[in-house]
Amino acid sequence: MDSQAQTAIIALCILGMLDVLFGVVNAMFIQHDFSSHEFRAGLIRKLSNLGIVVMADVIDAMLLGGLELGFQPVLLTITVSLALMEMWSLLEIYAEMHPEISSAEWYKMLLRSKEGLHKGDE
């Protein structure tokens, strides 16, 4: 595993831990609605994300077969995508903690773009 991939995985782990920490703080102290079921489900999602990262590393090893490109394309793509999801989650939690952000035009634009992405899932 190259240094870029290691850095991306470490960043993903840090973002995941921050997401869990902020989610717990938000649920307990802001929303006053902590649910152990939701907490467990979130932790399971985080663990499955790590499983996907391991799978991407294996796929890169199979595809590249010892070929040195200087980076691992599948692993970096998956890791960066998951890191962007974690950052979005942190932004949503932050907006719940600070309702004044919810009325900001840049936040509304991000919500519209997220809704547009989910319309394609239907």
Secondary structure as UniProt FT lines:
FT   HELIX           3..25
FT   HELIX           26..30
FT   HELIX           36..64
FT   TURN            65..66
FT   HELIX           73..97
FT   HELIX           99..102
FT   HELIX           105..119
FT   TURN            120..121
//
